[in-house]
Amino acid sequence: MARRSIATWVAAAALLASCAAASGDADVRVARRDQVELTPATRGAPVEPPAAGSSPGGPDPSSPGTDPAPPPVADPEPPRAPEPSSDVAADPDRDPRAVPEPGSAPDGPDAGAAGVGDPFYPSRGNGGYDVDAYLIDLDVSSDLERIEAVTTISARSTQRLTSFHLDLHGLEIARVSVDGAEAGVERAGDEVEVTPELAIEPDRDFEVVVDYSGRPEGIVDPAVPITSSGWNVREGVVYVASEPSGASSWFPGSDHPSDKATFEFVLTHDADLTAVANGVLVAVEPDGDRTTTTWVMDDPMATYLAAIYIGDFELRASTGSSGVRVRDYFPPERADELERAFAVTDDALVWLGEYLDAPYPFDEYGSVVVPFPLGYALENQTVSLHGLDTTSESIIVHEIAHQWIGDSVTVSDWQDIWLLEGSATYLSHLYLDDRGRPSPIDPATMYDALEAAPTTGPAEIERGEMFSTSVYFRGAMALHALRVEVGDDVLREVLATAYDRHAGSDMSTEAFLAVVDEVSGPEAVGVVEGWILGTALPPEP
C-alpha cells in the first residue's frame, strides 16, 4: 500500500516525538497515553488523518458504517502540565526524600514494605497485604474543588504486620482505624504508615477506615507530560485519568496494578449534575439540592483504572447484538452526533469477543466524553474517557480492546506496558481491516514511523518512554510479525491463550513469551523478541 507522510497524519495510540525528523510541516512533541501531539496542528490521542470534509478526531465519513464527525471544536488546546504547586505536586517517585526506601521495614521485620519495588514506580503499592475491596465515599463540593471522604479498605495480610503503608497524595487525614480501633499515622510524602493498636497476624482479614478531606492535587509524572495524573477539574467537570500514577490523588490504597480489588463508589454531589463511575449504577438518592449516586464494580480492578466523572452529561443507553448494555454519557449539546460516532461500540464488542474467544469480561460498558478536547483517551474499566478530539473509530475500538487486555489483564509491572498498548493498537487495526474499513494505523504506517528514528525495544524502555512510539508501534509490530510468521489462526490462539491464563489478574513479558513458545514454538519467540528487545529495527514483515 502507499506510504503516508508523517507530516499529514498523526498515528493513533503512540507518541511520535521521535519522528519529528520525518515531518517538514509540524513540530512533534512528547505527549501522553493513547495520543501524539503535533504543534501547531491539531493534537489528539490518537488523532488520525482527517478525511476530506471531516473534522479532526472524528470518524471518517467516507468509511462504511460511520457518520460524519462532530464539527470542529473551538478550543483545540488540551490542558498543559502545570508546574508543581499547592495544587499539583511533584512526582514522589523522583524525589528520594519524599518516601521511605521501597521494601524497607522501619519498625522491624514485621512492618509492611513501603512499595512493591516496581522498576518505574518503586514506592507504589505496598507490601504485607492484598486489598480485596475499596468502598470510597466522597462528598464533592459544589465548586468541585474539595472533597470530604471516607475510604474503607478490606484487605488480607500476607505476613505479620506491626505496621503497613498506604499511598495517598496531598489530602489531609483526620483519622485512621484498623478493625474499629484508632491507629497511629505517620506521613512521609505520599506514603502513609499505619500502626494498628494490635499487630495483624498472617493470613487474616482486616479493615482499614481512612477519614480525609481537602482539595485533590494532580500528580506531575515525567511519563505523563501533558496533564497531571489523577483527579482533574475543568469547565465544570470532574474527570479522573490516573494511568499510571494518579489514583492516590483522590483515595488511599495500594496503588499498583498487581493489587486488584473490587470497588464501590458512593458519590454525593449537586443534584443538577450526573455522577458516573466504574461498574454498574445501583442507586440514585436525591436529597434536596444534593444527590448521592452509587456505582459498584464487582470485578477486580487496578487502582489506576478507578474513575469518577461529575458534570452535565446526557445518558444514551442500548443493548445490541453483543448482549452487553452500553451506557454512554455525552455533553447534551453534542449527544446526537456523538451517539452516531460511538455506534461502533456494539460491533467492536462482538468482534473482540470472537477474536479473543472470550466474552466481554464485565457487566456493562460505555464511554464518557467530556465537553472539551483532551488530547488523549483512556481505558478506565467499563467507562472509557474521551475528549471531543478523540472520538474517532480507531480510538474507540482501541479503548474497547483494552477492556480485555489492559483492564481485565493488566501488567505485572509498568515496564511491561507494551503488552497492553501494543495489543490494543494491533487489535484496533485488525478490527477495521476485517470490517473493510481503512485503518489509520496499519503495519506499513507503523513501520514508517519506527524507521524514521531509532527506538529501544518496548520491553527495555525507560520510565519516560512508557507512552512512546516503541511501546505502541514496536509492540503492535511484534504481534504483526508473529502473525506473518505463524499465520492468523495461531496468532489468535496466542492472544486468546494469554488472555485466558491471566484474565482478572496481571501478565508479564516473560509469561506472554511462555505462551508464544507453548503455542507456536521457540522460533516464534525469537521473532517477537527481535521487536521488543534491543535497538535494531527488524526488517519489515
C-alpha positions in Angstrom: 0.0 0.0 0.0 1.1 3.6 -0.4 3.1 5.1 2.4 1.7 8.2 4.1 3.9 11.2 5.1 4.1 11.7 8.8 3.6 15.4 8.2 0.0 14.7 7.0 -1.3 12.3 9.8 -0.9 11.6 13.4 -0.9 7.9 14.0 -3.1 6.6 16.8 -2.0 5.3 20.1 1.5 6.4 20.0 3.9 9.2 20.8 5.7 10.3 17.7 8.2 12.6 19.4 11.0 10.6 17.9 9.6 11.1 14.4 10.0 14.9 14.1 12.8 14.4 11.6 10.3 12.8 9.2 7.9 15.8 9.3 8.5 19.1 7.5 5.2 20.7 8.4 5.0 20.4 12.2 7.0 20.0 15.4 6.2 16.8 17.2 6.4 17.0 20.9 6.1 14.5 23.7 2.5 13.8 24.6 0.8 11.1 26.6 -1.3 8.0 26.7 -3.1 6.9 23.6 -2.0 10.0 21.7 0.5 12.1 19.9 0.9 15.8 19.8 1.6 18.0 16.8 2.1 21.7 17.0 0.7 23.9 15.8 -1.6 21.3 14.1 -4.5 19.6 15.9 -3.4 17.3 18.7 -5.2 14.2 19.8 -4.9 10.8 21.3 -4.9 9.3 18.9 -5.6 11.7 16.1 -6.0 10.3 12.7 -5.6 11.6 9.1 -8.7 13.7 8.6 -11.0 12.6 5.8 -12.0 15.3 3.3 -14.7 17.4 4.8 -14.4 15.9 8.3 -13.2 17.4 11.5 -10.1 16.2 13.3 -10.7 13.4 15.7 -14.0 12.1 14.2 -14.8 9.0 12.2 -14.1 9.0 8.5 -17.5 9.8 6.9 -16.4 8.0 3.8 -16.0 4.8 5.7 -18.9 2.3 5.5 -21.0 2.3 8.7 -19.7 5.6 10.1 -21.3 9.0 10.2 -19.9 12.5 9.9 -17.7 13.7 12.8 -18.7 16.4 15.2 -18.0 19.9 14.0 -14.6 21.4 14.9 -14.0 22.3 18.5 -13.4 25.9 19.3 -10.7 25.2 21.9 -8.1 22.9 20.4 -5.7 23.1 23.3 -5.7 20.2 25.8 -4.7 21.1 29.3 -1.0 21.6 29.8 1.1 20.1 32.6 1.2 22.8 35.3 4.3 23.5 37.3 4.3 21.8 40.8 2.4 24.0 43.2 -0.1 23.6 46.1 -2.5 22.1 43.6 -0.1 19.9 41.5 2.7 18.2 43.3 6.0 16.8 42.0 6.2 13.1 41.5 7.3 11.4 44.7 9.0 8.5 42.8 11.5 11.1 41.5 12.2 12.6 45.0 14.1 10.2 47.2 13.4 12.4 50.2 9.7 12.0 49.9 9.3 8.4 50.7 10.9 5.6 52.7 13.2 3.2 50.7 10.9 0.7 48.9 10.9 -2.6 50.7 12.2 -1.0 53.9 10.7 -2.0 57.3 11.2 1.0 59.6 9.7 -0.7 62.6 11.4 -4.1 62.2 10.8 -7.3 60.3 7.0 -7.2 60.9 6.4 -3.9 59.2 4.9 -3.9 55.7 7.2 -2.7 52.9 6.7 0.8 51.5 6.3 -0.2 47.9 6.3 -3.3 45.8 9.6 -2.5 44.0 8.2 -1.7 40.5 11.2 -0.7 38.4 9.4 2.5 37.3 7.4 3.3 40.5 9.3 1.6 43.3 7.2 3.3 46.1 3.8 2.5 44.5 1.8 -0.4 46.0 2.6 -1.8 49.4 3.9 -4.9 51.0 2.4 -7.2 53.6 -1.2 -7.3 52.4 -3.5 -7.7 49.5 -6.6 -5.5 49.1 -9.9 -7.2 48.4 -12.2 -4.3 48.2 -12.5 -0.5 48.4 -15.6 1.5 49.5 -15.0 5.1 48.5 -17.5 7.6 50.0 -16.9 11.1 48.5 -18.9 14.3 49.3 -17.8 16.7 46.5 -18.3 20.4 47.0 -20.5 22.4 44.7 -17.5 24.0 43.1 -16.0 20.5 42.5 -12.7 21.6 44.1 -12.9 19.9 47.5 -13.9 16.5 48.9 -14.9 15.2 52.3 -14.2 11.5 52.1 -14.1 8.1 53.9 -12.4 5.2 52.2 -12.9 1.7 53.7 -10.3 -0.9 52.7 -10.9 -4.6 53.1 -7.6 -6.5 53.0 -5.9 -9.7 53.9 -2.4 -9.9 55.4 0.3 -11.9 53.8 2.7 -11.6 56.8 2.6 -10.4 60.4 2.1 -6.6 60.4 3.1 -4.3 63.2 2.6 -1.5 60.7 1.8 -1.1 57.0 1.7 1.5 54.3 -1.0 3.2 52.2 -0.4 5.5 49.2 -2.2 8.9 49.5 -1.2 12.2 47.9 -1.7 15.6 49.5 -5.1 15.2 51.2 -5.4 15.7 54.9 -6.0 12.7 57.1 -8.3 13.2 60.1 -8.3 9.6 61.4 -7.4 6.0 60.5 -8.8 3.0 62.2 -8.0 -0.7 61.9 -10.7 -3.1 62.8 -12.5 -0.3 64.6 -9.6 0.8 66.8 -7.8 4.1 66.1 -4.4 3.6 64.6 -1.2 5.6 64.7 -0.4 7.5 61.5 2.9 8.9 60.1 3.3 10.5 56.7 6.3 10.9 54.5 5.4 12.3 51.1 2.8 10.1 49.5 3.5 7.3 52.0 1.2 6.8 55.0 2.5 4.5 57.6 -0.3 3.0 59.7 0.4 1.4 63.1 -2.6 -0.6 64.4 -3.3 -1.0 68.1 -2.6 -4.7 67.8 -0.4 -6.4 65.3 -2.2 -8.1 62.4 -1.3 -11.8 62.2 -0.6 -13.5 58.9 -3.4 -14.6 56.6 -6.0 -12.6 58.4 -8.7 -10.3 57.0 -8.7 -6.8 58.4 -10.5 -3.5 57.7 -8.9 0.0 57.4 -11.1 3.1 57.5 -9.5 6.4 56.5 -11.3 9.8 57.1 -9.7 12.5 54.9 -10.5 15.7 53.2 -9.1 18.6 51.1 -8.5 19.7 47.6 -7.3 16.8 45.4 -4.0 17.6 43.8 -2.9 16.2 40.4 0.5 14.5 40.3 3.1 15.6 37.8 4.6 12.5 36.4 7.5 12.6 33.9 5.9 9.8 31.9 2.7 11.8 31.6 3.7 15.3 30.5 0.5 16.8 29.1 -1.8 16.9 32.2 -1.5 16.0 35.8 -2.3 12.4 36.6 -5.3 11.6 38.7 -8.1 14.0 39.7 -8.9 16.8 37.3 -11.4 19.6 37.2 -12.1 21.6 34.1 -15.0 23.7 32.8 -17.4 22.4 35.4 -16.5 18.7 35.0 -14.6 16.3 37.3 -12.8 13.6 35.4 -10.2 11.1 36.6 -7.3 9.9 34.4 -4.9 8.1 36.7 -2.7 6.0 34.5 -0.1 5.2 35.7 0.4 7.0 39.0 -2.6 9.2 39.9 -5.0 7.1 41.9 -3.6 8.3 45.2 -4.6 11.8 44.3 -8.1 11.0 45.4 -8.2 7.9 47.6 -5.8 5.9 49.8 -4.8 2.4 48.9 -2.2 0.1 47.4 -1.6 1.9 44.1 -0.1 -0.7 41.8 -1.7 -2.8 39.0 -0.6 -6.0 40.6 -3.0 -5.5 43.5 -6.6 -5.5 42.1 -9.8 -5.2 44.1 -13.5 -4.7 43.8 -14.8 -1.1 44.2 -17.9 0.7 45.5 -18.3 4.4 44.9 -20.8 6.5 46.9 -20.7 10.0 45.4 -22.6 13.0 46.9 -22.8 15.9 44.6 -25.1 18.8 43.4 -28.4 17.4 42.2 -28.2 19.1 38.8 -25.1 17.1 37.9 -24.6 13.5 36.9 -22.1 11.2 38.6 -20.6 8.3 36.7 -18.1 5.7 37.9 -16.9 2.2 37.1 -19.2 -0.7 37.1 -23.0 -0.7 37.4 -25.2 2.1 38.7 -27.1 0.8 41.7 -28.7 3.8 43.4 -29.5 7.5 42.8 -30.8 9.1 46.0 -31.9 12.8 45.8 -31.9 14.8 48.9 -32.9 18.4 48.3 -30.3 20.2 46.2 -27.8 17.3 46.7 -27.9 13.7 45.3 -26.0 10.6 46.3 -25.1 8.2 43.4 -23.7 4.7 44.0 -21.8 2.6 41.5 -20.4 -0.9 42.1 -17.5 -2.5 40.3 -17.7 -6.1 41.4 -14.9 -7.5 39.2 -11.3 -7.0 40.2 -9.9 -3.6 39.1 -6.5 -2.0 39.3 -6.4 1.3 41.2 -5.3 3.4 38.2 -8.4 2.3 36.3 -10.8 3.5 39.1 -12.6 6.7 37.8 -15.4 9.1 38.5 -16.9 11.8 36.3 -19.2 14.5 37.6 -20.8 17.0 35.2 -23.7 17.8 32.9 -24.0 14.6 30.9 -26.8 13.0 28.9 -27.1 9.3 29.1 -27.5 7.3 25.9 -28.0 3.5 26.6 -28.7 0.5 24.5 -28.2 -3.3 24.3 -27.2 -4.7 20.9 -26.1 -8.0 19.5 -23.2 -8.3 21.9 -25.7 -8.6 24.7 -23.7 -6.0 26.7 -25.6 -3.0 28.0 -23.7 0.1 26.7 -24.3 3.3 28.6 -22.6 6.4 27.2 -22.5 9.8 28.8 -22.2 12.8 26.4 -22.3 16.6 26.6 -26.1 17.2 26.0 -25.5 19.6 23.1 -23.3 17.0 21.2 -25.2 13.9 22.3 -26.8 13.1 18.9 -23.7 13.3 16.8 -21.6 11.5 19.5 -24.1 8.7 19.7 -23.6 8.1 15.9 -19.8 8.2 16.4 -19.9 5.6 19.2 -22.4 3.3 17.4 -19.3 1.2 16.5 -19.1 0.0 20.2 -21.5 -2.9 20.0 -20.0 -4.4 16.8 -16.5 -4.0 18.3 -17.6 -5.8 21.5 -18.8 -8.7 19.3 -15.7 -8.9 17.1 -13.2 -8.7 20.0 -15.1 -11.3 22.0 -15.0 -13.7 19.0 -11.4 -12.9 18.2 -10.1 -13.5 21.7 -12.5 -16.4 22.3 -13.8 -14.7 25.4 -16.9 -12.7 26.1 -16.7 -9.1 27.2 -15.2 -9.5 30.7 -17.5 -7.1 32.7 -21.2 -6.4 33.2 -21.6 -3.2 31.2 -19.5 -0.9 29.1 -19.6 2.7 28.0 -17.7 5.9 27.5 -17.8 9.4 28.9 -17.0 12.2 26.6 -16.0 15.5 28.3 -17.1 18.7 26.6 -13.6 19.8 25.6 -10.6 18.4 23.8 -8.3 16.2 25.9 -5.5 15.2 23.5 -5.9 11.6 24.7 -8.3 8.8 25.6 -8.1 6.4 28.5 -9.5 2.9 29.1 -10.9 3.3 32.6 -12.5 0.0 33.4 -16.1 -0.2 31.9 -16.2 3.5 31.3 -13.5 4.9 29.0 -12.6 8.5 28.9 -12.7 10.5 25.7 -12.3 14.2 24.8 -14.1 15.9 21.9 -11.0 15.4 19.8 -10.6 11.7 20.5 -13.9 10.2 19.2 -12.7 8.5 16.0 -13.5 4.9 15.3 -10.0 3.6 15.8 -9.6 5.3 19.2 -13.0 4.0 20.3 -12.1 0.4 19.3 -8.6 0.8 20.9 -10.1 1.6 24.3 -12.7 -1.2 24.0 -9.8 -3.7 23.2 -8.2 -2.6 26.4 -11.1 -3.9 28.4 -9.7 -7.4 27.7 -6.0 -6.6 27.5 -5.4 -3.6 29.7 -8.2 -3.8 32.3 -9.1 -7.5 32.9 -5.4 -8.3 32.2 -3.1 -5.7 33.5 0.7 -5.6 33.8 2.8 -7.2 36.4 5.0 -4.1 36.5 4.9 -0.9 34.4 7.9 -1.9 32.3 5.5 -4.5 30.7 3.1 -1.8 29.4 3.9 -2.7 25.7 1.8 -5.8 26.2 -1.3 -3.7 26.8 -0.7 -0.8 24.3 0.8 -3.0 21.5 -2.2 -5.4 21.7 -4.8 -2.7 21.7 -3.1 -0.9 18.8 -2.9 -4.0 16.7 -6.4 -5.3 17.6 -7.9 -1.9 16.6 -6.2 -2.3 13.2 -7.3 -5.9 12.8 -10.9 -5.0 13.6 -11.0 -2.2 11.0 -9.2 -4.3 8.4 -11.6 -7.2 9.0 -14.6 -4.9 8.6 -13.3 -3.5 5.4 -12.7 0.0 6.7 -9.4 1.9 6.4 -7.1 1.6 9.3 -5.1 4.7 10.1 -2.5 2.6 11.9 -1.7 -0.2 9.5 1.7 -2.0 9.7 3.2 0.0 6.9 2.4 3.2 8.6 3.8 2.0 11.9 7.0 0.8 10.2 7.4 4.2 8.5 7.3 5.9 11.9 9.7 3.4 13.5 12.1 3.7 10.6 12.2 7.5 10.9 14.0 7.5 14.2 15.8 4.8 16.4 13.8 3.3 19.2 14.6 1.0 22.1 12.7 -2.3 22.2 9.5 -1.7 24.3 10.4 -4.4 26.8 13.6 -2.4 27.7 12.3 1.2 27.8 12.9 3.7 30.5 10.1 5.2 32.5 9.9 8.4 30.4 9.2 6.1 27.3 6.1 4.5 28.7 3.9 6.2 26.1 6.4 6.2 23.3 6.4 5.1 19.7 8.2 2.0 20.8 5.5 0.8 23.2 2.7 1.3 20.8 4.2 0.7 17.4 7.0 -1.8 18.1 4.6 -3.6 20.5 2.0 -3.8 17.7 4.6 -4.8 15.1 5.8 -7.6 17.3 2.3 -9.1 17.0 2.1 -8.4 13.3 5.5 -10.1 12.7 4.3 -13.0 14.7 1.1 -13.2 12.6 3.2 -13.2 9.4 5.5 -15.9 10.9 2.8 -18.3 12.2 -0.5 -17.2 10.5 -3.8 -15.7 11.6 -5.1 -18.7 13.4 -2.0 -19.2 15.5 -1.8 -15.5 16.5 -5.4 -15.6 17.6 -4.6 -18.7 19.7 -1.6 -17.0 21.3 -3.7 -13.9 22.3 -6.7 -16.0 23.4 -4.5 -18.3 25.5 -2.6 -15.4 27.1 -5.9 -13.7 27.9 -7.5 -16.9 29.3 -4.4 -17.5 31.5 -4.3 -14.0 33.0 -7.9 -12.7 32.9 -8.7 -10.9 36.1 -5.0 -10.7 37.0 -1.7 -9.5 35.6 0.8 -10.6 33.0 4.5 -10.1 32.5 6.5 -10.2 29.3 8.0 -13.5 30.4 4.6 -15.0 30.9 3.5 -13.8 27.4 6.6 -15.2 25.7 6.0 -18.5 27.5 2.5 -18.7 25.8 4.1 -17.8 22.5 6.6 -20.7 23.0 3.9 -23.1 24.0 1.6 -22.3 21.1 3.9 -21.6 18.3 7.5 -22.7 19.3 10.9 -21.1 20.0 11.4 -19.6 16.5 8.2 -17.6 17.0 9.6 -16.4 20.4 12.7 -15.2 18.6 10.5 -13.2 16.2 8.8 -11.4 19.0 12.0 -10.8 20.9 13.5 -9.2 17.8 10.9 -6.5 18.1 10.7 -6.0 21.8 14.4 -6.2 22.7 17.4 -4.2 21.6 17.6 -1.1 19.4 17.9 -2.6 16.0 14.7 -2.4 13.9 14.0 -5.8 12.3 13.2 -5.9 8.6 9.6 -5.0 7.7 7.5 -8.2 7.8 
